[in-house]
């Protein structure tokens, strides 16, 4: 770690990865349950499970946002000043903001007719976030290997 930036320590990395995976898996599970749910059958027990999974998804997403905010002062701000991984870090932060905004818009839709489009946008943005996290981690490891040798 330098005075101008740092990589994540093992505990912080674990917190980020666990929260990301809970968000991803709960989102995917919500989608899969929805595929198997009859929209007309309100007695289907899957409906209650889908609601619970959505609650888990929302709570874990806010935990992820809290962790991301906590990382800002050291990891994000410091590495920005050190000019490391700026593009992937900005893309990752932008994707998180889009997901938070679209998730909020799904909870409080500006108009009910927009819900399906917002849902698709949110799901696609979630897939993009997964790819951006993988890219960001790969670029960070590549940078460290290049500068530590």
N, CA and C of each residue as an Amber inpcrd file, in Angstrom:
protein
   447
   0.8460000  -1.1770000   0.0000000   0.0000000   0.0000000   0.0000000
   0.8860000   1.2340000   0.0000000   0.5280000   2.2050000  -0.8290000
   1.2270000   3.4750000  -0.8280000   0.3240000   4.5240000  -0.1990000
   0.8420000   5.7030000  -0.0180000   0.0290000   6.7880000   0.5490000
  -1.0610000   7.2170000  -0.4260000  -0.9290000   6.8270000  -1.6870000
  -1.8690000   7.2900000  -2.7060000  -2.8530000   6.2340000  -3.1620000
  -2.8430000   5.0960000  -2.5580000  -3.8000000   4.0810000  -2.9650000
  -3.4990000   2.7490000  -2.3300000  -4.4610000   1.8710000  -2.3990000
  -4.2700000   0.5700000  -1.7800000  -5.1070000  -0.4740000  -2.4920000
  -4.6490000  -1.7060000  -2.4090000  -5.4940000  -2.8160000  -2.8380000
  -6.2770000  -3.2790000  -1.6180000  -7.3040000  -4.0370000  -1.8610000
  -8.1410000  -4.5010000  -0.7570000  -7.4280000  -5.5860000   0.0320000
  -7.5310000  -5.5020000   1.3280000  -7.0120000  -6.5500000   2.1900000
  -7.9350000  -7.7580000   2.1310000  -7.5210000  -8.8650000   2.7390000
  -8.3160000 -10.0990000   2.6590000  -9.7340000  -9.9450000   3.2200000
  -9.9090000  -9.2700000   4.3470000 -11.2350000  -9.1160000   4.9340000
 -12.1320000  -8.2540000   4.0580000 -11.6100000  -7.1280000   3.5950000
 -12.4030000  -6.2400000   2.7290000 -12.7490000  -6.9310000   1.4210000
 -11.7950000  -7.6620000   0.8580000 -12.0510000  -8.3860000  -0.3940000
 -13.1530000  -9.4200000  -0.1870000 -13.0930000 -10.1450000   0.9350000
 -14.1230000 -11.1360000   1.2370000 -15.4930000 -10.4870000   1.4000000
 -15.5430000  -9.3470000   2.1010000 -16.8150000  -8.6490000   2.2850000
 -17.4070000  -8.2250000   0.9430000 -16.5750000  -7.6740000   0.0860000
 -17.0510000  -7.2370000  -1.2270000 -17.5440000  -8.4350000  -2.0300000
 -16.7480000  -9.4900000  -2.0870000 -17.1120000 -10.6510000  -2.8970000
 -18.3550000 -11.3640000  -2.3620000 -18.4650000 -11.5030000  -1.0420000
 -19.6500000 -12.1530000  -0.4730000 -20.8920000 -11.3250000  -0.7750000
 -20.8040000 -10.0060000  -0.5850000 -21.9850000  -9.1750000  -0.8360000
 -22.3520000  -9.1780000  -2.3180000 -21.3610000  -9.1440000  -3.1920000
 -21.6420000  -9.1980000  -4.6320000 -22.3210000 -10.5300000  -4.9790000
 -21.7940000 -11.6350000  -4.4580000 -22.3600000 -12.9430000  -4.7950000
 -23.7660000 -13.1220000  -4.2340000 -24.0340000 -12.5840000  -3.0440000
 -25.3970000 -12.6850000  -2.5080000 -26.3540000 -11.8860000  -3.3810000
 -25.9210000 -10.6910000  -3.8160000 -26.7640000  -9.8760000  -4.7040000
 -27.0010000 -10.6150000  -6.0190000 -25.9500000 -11.1470000  -6.6030000
 -26.0670000 -11.8370000  -7.8920000 -26.9580000 -13.0730000  -7.7720000
 -26.6790000 -13.9220000  -6.8060000 -27.4320000 -15.1700000  -6.6800000
 -28.8930000 -14.9280000  -6.3240000 -29.1610000 -13.9310000  -5.4760000
 -30.5600000 -13.6440000  -5.1470000 -31.2850000 -13.0550000  -6.3560000
 -30.6020000 -12.2550000  -7.1500000 -31.2130000 -11.7180000  -8.3650000
 -31.5130000 -12.8090000  -9.3790000 -30.5610000 -13.7040000  -9.5640000
 -30.7610000 -14.8100000 -10.5040000 -31.8750000 -15.7300000 -10.0050000
 -31.8900000 -16.0130000  -8.7030000 -32.9380000 -16.8650000  -8.1430000
 -34.3140000 -16.2230000  -8.3170000 -34.4030000 -14.9130000  -8.1250000
 -35.6720000 -14.2020000  -8.3180000 -36.1550000 -14.3680000  -9.7610000
 -35.2360000 -14.2380000 -10.7150000 -35.5900000 -14.3920000 -12.1290000
 -36.0550000 -15.8230000 -12.4150000 -35.3130000 -16.8100000 -11.9260000
 -35.6430000 -18.2150000 -12.1810000 -36.9950000 -18.5790000 -11.5630000
 -37.2420000 -18.1290000 -10.3410000 -38.5410000 -18.4030000  -9.7190000
 -39.6510000 -17.7670000 -10.5550000 -39.4010000 -16.5720000 -11.0830000
 -40.3940000 -15.8930000 -11.9110000 -40.7290000 -16.6530000 -13.1790000
 -39.7380000 -17.3410000 -13.7500000 -39.9920000 -18.1400000 -14.9500000
 -40.9590000 -19.2860000 -14.6450000 -40.8680000 -19.8190000 -13.4360000
 -41.6730000 -20.9820000 -13.0600000 -42.9630000 -20.6080000 -12.3420000
 -43.3000000 -19.3510000 -12.3080000 -44.4630000 -18.8790000 -11.5660000
 -45.6130000 -18.5790000 -12.5150000 -46.7670000 -19.0780000 -12.1740000
 -47.9740000 -18.7750000 -12.9370000 -48.4840000 -17.4150000 -12.4600000
 -48.5330000 -16.4450000 -13.3600000 -48.9180000 -15.0790000 -12.9940000
 -50.3460000 -14.9900000 -12.4710000 -51.1790000 -15.9500000 -12.8140000
 -52.5860000 -15.9260000 -12.3980000 -52.8330000 -16.6700000 -11.0810000
 -51.8810000 -17.4920000 -10.6490000 -52.0740000 -18.3280000  -9.4610000
 -51.4750000 -17.6490000  -8.2310000 -52.3370000 -17.0110000  -7.4360000
 -51.8740000 -16.2980000  -6.2490000 -51.7280000 -17.2200000  -5.0390000
 -52.0730000 -18.4970000  -5.1820000 -51.9060000 -19.4440000  -4.0850000
 -50.5880000 -20.2140000  -4.1960000 -49.8560000 -20.0140000  -5.2640000
 -48.5960000 -20.7190000  -5.4900000 -47.5920000 -20.3400000  -4.3950000
 -47.0360000 -21.3160000  -3.6630000 -46.0590000 -21.0050000  -2.6150000
 -44.7790000 -20.3670000  -3.1590000 -44.5130000 -20.5530000  -4.4510000
 -43.3370000 -19.9030000  -5.0410000 -43.4390000 -18.3760000  -4.9670000
 -44.6590000 -17.8700000  -4.9790000 -44.8620000 -16.4190000  -4.9230000
 -44.2920000 -15.8520000  -3.6160000 -44.5400000 -16.5380000  -2.5030000
 -44.0100000 -16.0940000  -1.2100000 -42.4920000 -16.1990000  -1.1910000
 -41.9580000 -17.2920000  -1.7630000 -40.5020000 -17.4430000  -1.8100000
 -39.8550000 -16.3720000  -2.6990000 -40.5030000 -16.0520000  -3.7810000
 -39.9720000 -15.0180000  -4.6780000 -39.9250000 -13.6790000  -3.9510000
 -40.9380000 -13.4010000  -3.1440000 -40.9590000 -12.1560000  -2.3740000
 -39.8230000 -12.1280000  -1.3520000 -39.5720000 -13.2460000  -0.6810000
 -38.4700000 -13.3320000   0.2890000 -37.1110000 -13.1350000  -0.3970000
 -36.9600000 -13.7530000  -1.5590000 -35.7050000 -13.6250000  -2.3110000
 -35.4980000 -12.1680000  -2.7420000 -36.5820000 -11.5110000  -3.1470000
 -36.4890000 -10.1000000  -3.5280000 -36.0730000  -9.2430000  -2.3390000
 -36.6070000  -9.5510000  -1.1520000 -36.1900000  -8.8310000   0.0550000
 -34.7110000  -9.0340000   0.3360000 -34.2400000 -10.2670000   0.2290000
 -32.8160000 -10.5610000   0.4090000 -31.9790000  -9.8020000  -0.6140000
 -32.4520000  -9.7710000  -1.8450000 -31.7380000  -9.0690000  -2.9120000
 -31.6130000  -7.5780000  -2.5920000 -32.7070000  -6.9690000  -2.1670000
 -32.6780000  -5.5450000  -1.8480000 -31.7880000  -5.2330000  -0.6680000
 -31.8770000  -6.0210000   0.3920000 -31.0430000  -5.7920000   1.5790000
 -29.5740000  -5.9870000   1.2430000 -29.2600000  -7.0550000   0.5270000
 -27.8560000  -7.3130000   0.1850000 -27.3180000  -6.2540000  -0.7820000
 -28.1790000  -5.7070000  -1.6350000 -27.7390000  -4.6310000  -2.5330000
 -27.3790000  -3.3840000  -1.7320000 -28.1680000  -3.0710000  -0.7160000
 -27.8360000  -1.9060000   0.1110000 -26.5790000  -2.1480000   0.9260000
 -26.3540000  -3.3780000   1.3720000 -25.1020000  -3.7030000   2.0620000
 -23.9220000  -3.5030000   1.1080000 -24.0850000  -3.9590000  -0.1370000
 -23.0300000  -3.7710000  -1.1380000 -22.7530000  -2.2850000  -1.3690000
 -23.8040000  -1.4860000  -1.4600000 -23.6050000  -0.0430000  -1.6270000
 -22.9050000   0.5680000  -0.4190000 -23.2450000   0.1030000   0.7730000
 -22.5860000   0.6060000   1.9830000 -21.0970000   0.2510000   1.9610000
 -20.7830000  -0.9960000   1.6020000 -19.3830000  -1.4270000   1.5320000
 -18.6410000  -0.6160000   0.4800000 -19.2650000  -0.3920000  -0.6570000
 -18.6480000   0.4110000  -1.7190000 -18.3710000   1.8280000  -1.2320000
 -19.3100000   2.4120000  -0.5300000 -19.1070000   3.7430000   0.0310000
 -17.9880000   3.7620000   1.0480000 -17.8880000   2.7110000   1.8240000
 -16.8210000   2.6100000   2.8170000 -15.4510000   2.5180000   2.1460000
 -15.4100000   1.8830000   0.9760000 -14.1450000   1.7300000   0.2580000
 -13.7010000   3.0060000  -0.4460000 -14.6120000   3.9430000  -0.6070000
 -14.3090000   5.1310000  -1.3980000 -13.0790000   5.8670000  -0.9000000
 -13.0160000   6.1520000   0.3830000 -11.9520000   7.0180000   0.8910000
 -10.5570000   6.4290000   0.7060000 -10.3990000   5.1490000   0.8770000
  -9.0660000   4.5620000   0.7370000  -8.8370000   3.9390000  -0.6310000
  -9.6710000   3.0010000  -0.9840000  -9.4190000   2.2340000  -2.2000000
  -9.7050000   3.0530000  -3.4650000 -10.9090000   3.5740000  -3.5860000
 -11.2710000   4.2680000  -4.8160000 -10.5490000   5.6020000  -4.9460000
 -10.6190000   6.4080000  -3.9320000 -10.0180000   7.7400000  -4.0050000
  -8.4930000   7.6510000  -4.1300000  -7.9060000   6.7710000  -3.3390000
  -6.4470000   6.6280000  -3.3790000  -5.9450000   6.1120000  -4.7120000
  -6.6120000   5.1230000  -5.2620000  -6.1660000   4.5820000  -6.5450000
  -6.4810000   5.5270000  -7.6970000  -7.4820000   6.3570000  -7.5530000
  -7.7380000   7.3850000  -8.5650000  -6.5640000   8.3510000  -8.5980000
  -6.1170000   8.7710000  -7.4270000  -4.9780000   9.7020000  -7.3530000
  -3.7050000   9.0560000  -7.8660000  -3.5820000   7.7420000  -7.6700000
  -2.4020000   7.0220000  -8.1520000  -2.5380000   6.6390000  -9.6260000
  -3.6630000   6.9720000 -10.2420000  -3.9560000   6.7030000 -11.6500000
  -3.9100000   5.2120000 -11.9820000  -4.5290000   4.4230000 -11.1020000
  -4.5840000   2.9760000 -11.3070000  -6.0280000   2.5560000 -11.5550000
  -6.2290000   1.7590000 -12.5910000  -7.5260000   1.1570000 -12.9060000
  -8.6680000   2.1780000 -12.9630000  -8.3790000   3.3480000 -13.4690000
  -9.4000000   4.3970000 -13.5040000 -10.6000000   4.0270000 -14.3590000
 -10.3630000   3.5330000 -15.5610000 -11.4770000   3.2470000 -16.4740000
 -12.3770000   2.1470000 -15.9190000 -11.7830000   1.0490000 -15.4740000
 -12.6250000  -0.0390000 -14.9560000 -13.2780000   0.3540000 -13.6300000
 -12.5980000   1.1420000 -12.8250000 -13.1880000   1.6140000 -11.5730000
 -14.3580000   2.5520000 -11.8140000 -14.2200000   3.4480000 -12.7870000
 -15.3330000   4.3470000 -13.1150000 -16.5020000   3.5690000 -13.7030000
 -16.2070000   2.6090000 -14.5610000 -17.2750000   1.8000000 -15.1490000
 -17.9960000   0.9980000 -14.0650000 -17.2450000   0.4520000 -13.1320000
 -17.8240000  -0.3070000 -12.0260000 -18.6910000   0.5880000 -11.1420000
 -18.1910000   1.7630000 -10.8020000 -18.9700000   2.7070000  -9.9930000
 -20.2200000   3.1600000 -10.7380000 -20.0850000   3.4250000 -12.0320000
 -21.2430000   3.8270000 -12.8300000 -22.2900000   2.7360000 -12.9040000
 -21.8440000   1.4830000 -13.0690000 -22.7830000   0.3600000 -13.1230000
 -23.5110000   0.2020000 -11.7910000 -22.7860000   0.3760000 -10.6790000
 -23.4250000   0.2940000  -9.3650000 -24.4720000   1.3900000  -9.1960000
 -24.1540000   2.5920000  -9.6540000 -25.1150000   3.6950000  -9.5520000
 -26.3470000   3.4340000 -10.4210000 -26.1220000   2.9270000 -11.6330000
 -27.2590000   2.5910000 -12.5020000 -28.1270000   1.4980000 -11.8850000
 -27.4900000   0.5060000 -11.3050000 -28.2510000  -0.5680000 -10.6660000
 -29.0210000  -0.0550000  -9.4580000 -28.3920000   0.7900000  -8.6580000
 -29.0960000   1.3500000  -7.5000000 -30.2740000   2.2040000  -7.9620000
 -30.0470000   3.0110000  -8.9810000 -31.1230000   3.8650000  -9.5020000
 -32.2460000   3.0690000 -10.1340000 -31.8940000   2.0620000 -10.9240000
 -32.9460000   1.2650000 -11.5630000 -33.6720000   0.3920000 -10.5400000
 -32.9650000  -0.0730000  -9.5060000 -33.6170000  -0.8310000  -8.4420000
 -34.6080000   0.0290000  -7.6770000 -34.2110000   1.2570000  -7.4080000
 -35.1130000   2.1970000  -6.7420000 -36.3030000   2.5200000  -7.6320000
 -36.0550000   2.6790000  -8.9230000 -37.1480000   2.9610000  -9.8660000
 -38.0930000   1.7640000  -9.9900000 -37.5850000   0.5530000  -9.8220000
 -38.4640000  -0.6150000  -9.8310000 -39.3400000  -0.6440000  -8.5750000
 -38.7800000  -0.1970000  -7.4740000 -39.5440000  -0.1680000  -6.2240000
 -40.5720000   0.9550000  -6.2310000 -40.1670000   2.1100000  -6.7770000
 -41.0510000   3.2740000  -6.9040000 -41.0960000   3.6910000  -8.3750000
 -41.7900000   2.9390000  -9.2150000 -41.7500000   3.2550000 -10.6540000
 -42.3990000   4.6020000 -10.9540000 -41.7760000   5.3880000 -11.8460000
 -42.3730000   6.6690000 -12.2260000 -43.7230000   6.4680000 -12.9050000
 -43.8490000   5.3510000 -13.6110000 -45.1160000   4.9910000 -14.2410000
 -45.1520000   3.4700000 -14.3440000 -46.2900000   2.8840000 -14.0640000
 -46.4040000   1.4190000 -14.0430000 -46.0670000   0.7920000 -15.3990000
 -46.3090000   1.5220000 -16.4830000 -45.9850000   1.0030000 -17.8180000
 -44.4880000   0.8380000 -18.0370000 -43.6670000   1.4720000 -17.2270000
 -42.2150000   1.4170000 -17.3870000 -41.5920000   0.2150000 -16.6850000
 -42.3700000  -0.4750000 -15.8490000 -41.8070000  -1.5250000 -14.9930000
 -41.0780000  -2.6140000 -15.7820000 -41.6660000  -3.1190000 -16.8620000
 -41.0200000  -4.1980000 -17.6270000 -39.6960000  -3.7400000 -18.2360000
 -39.6810000  -2.5500000 -18.8100000 -38.4450000  -2.0280000 -19.4040000
 -37.3850000  -1.7870000 -18.3300000 -37.8020000  -1.2470000 -17.1850000
 -36.8590000  -1.0280000 -16.0800000 -36.3040000  -2.3510000 -15.5680000
 -37.1570000  -3.3600000 -15.5020000 -36.7200000  -4.6680000 -15.0200000
 -35.6700000  -5.2720000 -15.9500000 -35.9050000  -5.1940000 -17.2350000
 -34.9290000  -5.7180000 -18.2000000 -33.6260000  -4.9300000 -18.1190000
 -33.7350000  -3.6000000 -18.0410000 -32.5380000  -2.7630000 -17.9060000
 -31.7560000  -3.1450000 -16.6540000 -32.4600000  -3.3480000 -15.5370000
 -31.8240000  -3.6950000 -14.2680000 -31.1180000  -5.0520000 -14.3780000
 -31.7640000  -6.0110000 -15.0180000 -31.1720000  -7.3390000 -15.1580000
 -29.9370000  -7.3060000 -16.0530000 -30.0190000  -6.5910000 -17.1600000
 -28.8630000  -6.4780000 -18.0630000 -27.7230000  -5.7470000 -17.3620000
 -28.0520000  -4.6990000 -16.6210000 -27.0290000  -3.9570000 -15.8700000
 -26.3620000  -4.8490000 -14.8280000 -27.1270000  -5.7530000 -14.2340000
 -26.5540000  -6.6960000 -13.2740000 -25.5410000  -7.6200000 -13.9210000
 -25.8480000  -8.0950000 -15.1060000 -24.9010000  -8.9480000 -15.8400000
 -23.6430000  -8.1440000 -16.1830000 -23.8440000  -6.9070000 -16.6070000
 -22.7000000  -6.0380000 -16.9250000 -21.8420000  -5.8140000 -15.6790000
 -22.4820000  -5.6190000 -14.5210000 -21.7330000  -5.4260000 -13.2830000
 -20.8490000  -6.6300000 -12.9870000 -21.3800000  -7.8290000 -13.1490000
 -20.5860000  -9.0420000 -12.9110000 -19.3580000  -9.0400000 -13.8110000
 -19.5480000  -8.7420000 -15.0760000 -18.4220000  -8.7120000 -16.0200000
 -17.4190000  -7.6200000 -15.6520000 -17.9200000  -6.4690000 -15.2060000
 -17.0250000  -5.3760000 -14.8240000 -16.2200000  -5.7040000 -13.5640000
 -16.8380000  -6.3960000 -12.6180000 -16.0980000  -6.8070000 -11.4110000
 -14.9730000  -7.7470000 -11.8030000 -15.2880000  -8.7270000 -12.6520000
 -14.2510000  -9.6630000 -13.0960000 -13.1320000  -8.9310000 -13.8350000
 -13.4900000  -8.0010000 -14.7040000 -12.4930000  -7.2230000 -15.4370000
 -11.6420000  -6.3830000 -14.4890000 -12.2760000  -5.7260000 -13.5270000
 -11.5660000  -4.8590000 -12.5790000 -10.5580000  -5.6680000 -11.7520000
 -10.9750000  -6.8330000 -11.2720000 -10.0800000  -7.6840000 -10.4840000
  -8.9330000  -8.1850000 -11.3530000  -9.2350000  -8.6020000 -12.5740000
  -8.1940000  -9.0890000 -13.4790000  -7.1770000  -7.9840000 -13.7920000
  -7.6660000  -6.7740000 -14.0770000  -6.7500000  -5.6660000 -14.3710000
  -5.8920000  -5.3030000 -13.1610000  -6.4740000  -5.3630000 -11.9660000
  -5.7120000  -5.0500000 -10.7570000  -4.5980000  -6.0740000 -10.5460000
  -4.9140000  -7.3480000 -10.7490000  -3.8940000  -8.3880000 -10.5950000
  -2.7950000  -8.2320000 -11.6410000  -3.1950000  -7.9090000 -12.8570000
  -2.2300000  -7.6950000 -13.9380000  -1.3160000  -6.5100000 -13.6090000
  -1.8930000  -5.4350000 -13.1020000  -1.1170000  -4.2460000 -12.7290000
  -0.1160000  -4.5900000 -11.6200000  -0.5900000  -5.3270000 -10.6020000
   0.2950000  -5.6850000  -9.4920000   1.4340000  -6.5780000  -9.9470000
   1.1420000  -7.5630000 -10.8070000   2.1980000  -8.4440000 -11.3020000
   3.2470000  -7.6430000 -12.0780000   2.7720000  -6.7090000 -12.8920000
   3.6820000  -5.9260000 -13.7210000   4.5640000  -5.0190000 -12.8690000
   4.0180000  -4.4370000 -11.8040000   4.7540000  -3.4700000 -10.9940000
   5.4810000  -4.0900000  -9.8120000   5.1880000  -5.3270000  -9.4790000
   5.9040000  -5.9980000  -8.3800000   7.0770000  -6.8320000  -8.8710000
   7.1990000  -6.9800000 -10.1700000   8.3120000  -7.8070000 -10.6830000
   9.4910000  -6.9690000 -11.0870000
